[in-house]
Amino acid sequence: MSAADTTTAKVPPARQSPPSGSAAGTPKPGKKPSLGGGGIPWLLLAPCLLILLLVLGYPLVRLVTLSFQVFGQPQLWGFQEAEWAGLDNFTKILGDGEFWAVVLRTVIFAGGAVIATMVIGMLIALLLQRVSGWVKTLINIALVASWGMPIIVATAIFKWLFDADYGVLNWLLSKIPGVDMIGHNWFASGPQGLAVIMLLVVWGAVPFVVITLSAGLTQVPKELEEAARLDGAGAWGVFRFVTLPILKPIIVMLTTLSVIWDMGVFPQVYVMRNGHPEAEFQLLTTYSFDKAFVVNDYGTGSAIALVTVVLLLGVVAVYMRQMLKIGEVE
């Protein structure tokens, strides 16, 4: 073998690049891409959308129709035809001071319940990250048990706890030196009674918030928390600048859902007041129910319910705006 043979390497022929437009995965000129994949998600969602349309569509249309009509017992039993009232029902409720007092009471009630739910839920979720495994398991079991308890059962238990004559809470508070709560009626005034109902609502809502936030906390990178601590941040600093921004989408979602749920509270008030909520306990849902089914003024009751729906749609609009802002930042 000569020196030239030992020093010269054989170079494989250069691979020719495919002509333009014929590369793998590139559609050939003149061939339109298939659009069938874009319709598959809608096809899968069609059954759910159809059910929602049937379950929610007709009641919503009927609600809107009734809110513009004079509709009472004669119309309900078919003795008279429903009369078109135009905007009279809305003019009547918007000019009624009692309606605005109910709106203000509902906003304060829902706001207090949402704030308490989110704060308590966040504290418990953070606590679950620092306890041992068996303690976390016990807390989760208690949360799921309280979350799964029917509303009527939970309301009956709270009625017993806060009962004026046989309530456990009055008995426990009376054990404190200088405190005499025997026979105290928590529902003698609206603010105290609504505070008890708010506590019931928060008790039922906290488990969902805790479970959701706990799942979100598992996605917070430990490296970021450690880096913040090395930079001198304390526990509050780590939570404010690391944990909170990562949990912001979840917090916005939970807050919005809590506002919608708490503004729609009905069975807790209705059962706690034995089916006859006093004026001091009226929220938008119970107020609409009383106007429709107690006074038999279904048109006015529907108008109140429609105003409530519009308020909730405003909350949803704020939620969508916040989520779009979060998506733009990300």
C-alpha positions in Angstrom: 0.0 0.0 0.0 1.4 3.4 -1.0 1.7 6.4 1.2 -1.0 8.1 -0.9 -3.4 5.3 -0.1 -2.8 5.5 3.6 -3.2 9.3 3.9 -6.2 9.8 1.5 -9.6 9.2 3.1 -12.6 8.3 1.0 -15.2 11.0 1.2 -18.8 9.9 0.7 -20.7 11.7 -2.0 -22.6 14.7 -0.8 -26.3 14.1 0.0 -28.5 16.0 -2.4 -31.1 18.2 -0.7 -34.6 17.5 -1.8 -36.1 20.0 -4.1 -38.1 22.9 -2.7 -41.6 22.0 -1.7 -40.9 18.2 -1.5 -39.3 18.1 2.0 -40.8 15.6 4.5 -43.9 17.0 6.2 -44.2 19.9 3.7 -47.4 19.7 1.5 -46.9 19.6 -2.2 -47.7 22.7 -4.2 -51.4 22.9 -5.1 -52.5 20.5 -2.3 -54.5 22.2 0.4 -53.8 21.2 4.0 -56.5 19.1 5.7 -58.9 21.0 7.9 -60.5 18.0 9.5 -58.3 18.2 12.6 -59.8 21.6 13.5 -63.3 20.3 13.7 -62.5 17.3 15.9 -62.5 19.3 19.2 -65.9 20.8 18.4 -67.2 17.4 17.5 -66.1 16.1 20.9 -67.6 19.0 22.7 -70.9 18.8 20.8 -72.6 16.4 23.3 -71.7 18.6 26.3 -72.7 21.8 24.5 -76.0 20.2 23.5 -76.8 19.2 27.1 -75.9 22.7 28.3 -78.1 24.2 25.7 -81.1 22.0 26.7 -80.6 22.4 30.4 -79.7 26.1 30.6 -81.0 27.5 27.3 -84.7 27.2 27.8 -84.8 28.3 31.5 -82.7 31.4 30.5 -84.9 32.3 27.6 -88.0 31.8 29.8 -86.5 34.0 32.5 -85.8 36.8 30.1 -89.4 36.5 28.7 -91.0 36.6 32.1 -89.0 39.6 33.2 -90.8 41.6 30.5 -94.3 40.4 31.3 -97.0 40.8 33.9 -97.2 37.2 35.2 -99.0 36.2 38.3 -101.3 33.5 39.5 -104.1 34.2 36.9 -101.5 33.8 34.2 -100.0 30.8 35.8 -103.3 28.9 36.0 -104.2 30.0 32.5 -107.1 32.2 33.5 -105.5 35.2 31.8 -103.0 35.7 29.1 -99.6 37.1 30.0 -99.4 40.8 29.3 -96.4 42.6 27.9 -95.0 45.0 30.5 -91.9 46.3 28.7 -89.4 47.7 31.2 -92.0 48.2 34.0 -90.7 45.4 36.1 -87.1 46.7 35.9 -88.3 50.3 36.6 -90.2 49.1 39.7 -87.2 47.2 41.2 -84.6 49.7 40.3 -86.7 52.5 41.9 -87.2 50.4 45.1 -85.0 51.2 48.0 -85.5 47.7 49.5 -84.0 46.2 46.3 -80.8 48.3 46.6 -80.5 47.4 50.3 -80.6 43.7 49.3 -78.0 44.3 46.5 -75.7 46.0 49.0 -76.2 43.2 51.6 -75.5 40.6 49.0 -72.3 42.3 47.8 -71.1 42.6 51.4 -72.0 39.0 52.2 -70.3 37.6 49.1 -67.3 39.8 49.5 -66.7 38.8 53.1 -67.3 35.1 52.4 -64.9 35.2 49.4 -62.1 37.0 51.3 -62.5 34.6 54.3 -62.5 31.6 52.1 -59.4 32.6 50.1 -57.4 33.6 53.2 -58.3 30.6 55.3 -57.8 28.3 52.3 -54.4 29.7 51.5 -53.2 29.4 55.1 -54.3 25.8 55.3 -52.7 25.0 51.9 -49.4 26.5 53.1 -49.7 24.6 56.4 -50.1 21.3 54.5 -46.8 21.8 52.8 -45.0 21.8 56.3 -46.7 19.0 58.2 -45.8 15.3 58.2 -47.4 12.9 55.8 -49.9 11.3 58.2 -51.1 14.7 59.5 -51.6 15.8 55.9 -53.6 12.7 55.2 -55.9 13.3 58.2 -56.5 16.9 57.2 -57.3 15.9 53.6 -59.8 13.3 54.8 -61.5 15.9 57.0 -61.6 18.4 54.1 -63.1 15.9 51.7 -65.6 14.8 54.3 -66.8 18.4 54.9 -66.8 19.1 51.2 -68.9 16.1 50.5 -71.4 16.8 53.2 -74.9 17.8 51.8 -75.7 21.4 52.3 -79.0 20.6 54.1 -77.1 18.4 56.6 -74.4 21.0 57.2 -77.0 23.7 57.7 -78.9 21.6 60.2 -75.7 21.0 62.1 -74.9 24.7 62.2 -78.4 25.4 63.4 -77.8 23.1 66.3 -74.4 24.6 67.1 -75.8 28.1 67.2 -79.1 27.3 68.8 -80.1 29.7 71.6 -81.3 27.0 74.1 -79.3 23.9 73.2 -76.4 25.3 71.1 -72.9 23.9 71.9 -71.2 27.2 71.0 -73.1 29.2 73.6 -72.3 26.5 76.2 -68.6 26.6 75.3 -68.4 30.4 75.3 -70.1 30.5 78.7 -67.2 28.5 80.1 -64.9 31.5 79.6 -64.7 33.5 82.9 -66.9 36.6 82.7 -68.8 35.5 79.6 -72.5 34.5 79.8 -73.9 33.4 76.4 -76.6 31.0 77.7 -79.8 31.8 75.8 -78.1 34.1 73.4 -80.0 34.3 70.1 -77.5 34.6 67.2 -80.3 35.4 64.7 -82.0 38.2 66.7 -80.2 40.7 64.4 -79.4 40.5 60.7 -75.6 41.1 60.9 -75.0 38.3 63.5 -77.3 35.9 61.7 -75.6 36.6 58.3 -72.2 36.2 60.0 -73.3 32.7 61.1 -74.5 31.9 57.6 -71.3 33.3 56.1 -69.3 31.0 58.4 -71.4 28.1 57.1 -70.7 29.1 53.5 -66.9 29.5 54.2 -66.8 26.1 55.9 -68.3 24.4 52.9 -66.1 26.3 50.4 -62.7 26.1 52.0 -62.0 22.4 51.2 -62.1 23.0 47.4 -59.9 26.0 47.7 -57.4 24.1 49.9 -57.2 21.1 47.6 -56.8 23.3 44.5 -54.1 25.6 46.0 -52.3 22.5 47.4 -52.0 21.1 43.9 -50.8 24.5 42.6 -48.1 24.7 45.4 -46.6 21.5 44.2 -45.8 23.3 40.9 -43.8 26.0 42.5 -40.1 25.4 41.8 -38.1 24.7 44.9 -35.0 26.3 43.2 -36.7 29.7 43.0 -37.7 29.5 46.6 -34.1 28.6 47.6 -32.7 31.3 45.5 -35.0 33.9 47.1 -33.9 32.8 50.5 -30.2 33.0 49.5 -30.9 36.6 48.4 -32.2 37.4 51.9 -35.9 37.1 51.5 -37.9 35.9 54.5 -41.0 33.7 54.5 -43.2 36.6 53.5 -40.8 37.7 50.8 -40.7 34.2 49.3 -44.5 34.0 49.3 -45.0 37.4 47.8 -42.4 37.4 45.1 -42.2 33.7 44.2 -45.2 31.7 45.3 -47.9 34.3 44.7 -47.1 35.2 41.1 -47.0 31.5 40.1 -50.3 30.8 41.8 -52.0 34.0 40.4 -54.0 32.2 37.6 -55.3 29.7 40.1 -56.2 32.4 42.6 -58.0 34.4 40.0 -60.0 31.4 39.0 -60.9 30.4 42.6 -61.8 34.0 43.5 -64.1 34.3 40.5 -65.8 30.9 41.2 -66.2 31.9 44.9 -67.9 35.2 43.9 -70.3 33.4 41.6 -71.1 30.7 44.2 -71.4 33.1 47.2 -73.6 35.6 45.3 -75.9 32.6 44.5 -76.2 31.4 48.0 -79.8 30.2 48.6 -80.3 26.9 50.6 -78.1 28.1 53.5 -80.3 31.2 54.1 -83.6 29.5 53.3 -83.1 26.5 55.6 -81.4 28.4 58.4 -84.4 30.7 58.6 -86.9 27.8 58.3 -88.1 28.8 54.8 -89.1 32.3 55.8 -86.1 34.6 55.7 -86.7 38.0 57.4 -86.1 41.2 55.7 -82.7 41.5 57.4 -81.6 38.2 55.9 -82.7 38.7 52.4 -80.1 38.2 49.6 -80.7 38.5 45.9 -81.6 34.9 45.5 -84.0 34.7 48.4 -85.5 38.1 47.5 -86.2 36.9 44.0 -87.7 33.7 45.3 -90.0 35.5 47.7 -91.2 37.9 45.0 -91.9 35.1 42.6 -93.3 32.3 44.8 -94.5 34.0 48.0 -95.9 37.2 46.5 -96.7 35.4 43.2 -95.3 38.2 41.2 -93.3 36.1 38.7 -92.4 39.0 36.4 -90.8 41.0 39.2 -89.0 37.9 40.5 -87.7 37.1 37.1 -86.5 40.7 36.7 -84.5 40.5 39.9 -83.0 37.1 38.9 -82.0 38.6 35.5 -80.3 41.5 37.2 -78.4 39.0 39.3 -77.4 37.1 36.2 -76.1 40.4 34.6 -74.1 41.1 37.8 -72.5 37.6 37.6 -71.7 38.1 33.9 -69.8 41.2 34.9 -67.8 39.1 37.3 -67.1 36.6 34.5 -66.0 39.4 32.2 -63.5 40.7 34.8 -62.2 37.1 35.2 -61.8 36.7 31.4 -59.9 40.0 31.2 -57.5 39.0 34.0 -56.9 35.6 32.4 -56.1 37.3 29.1 -53.7 39.6 30.8 -52.0 36.7 32.5 -51.7 34.9 29.1 -50.1 38.0 27.5 -47.5 38.2 30.3 -46.7 34.6 30.0 
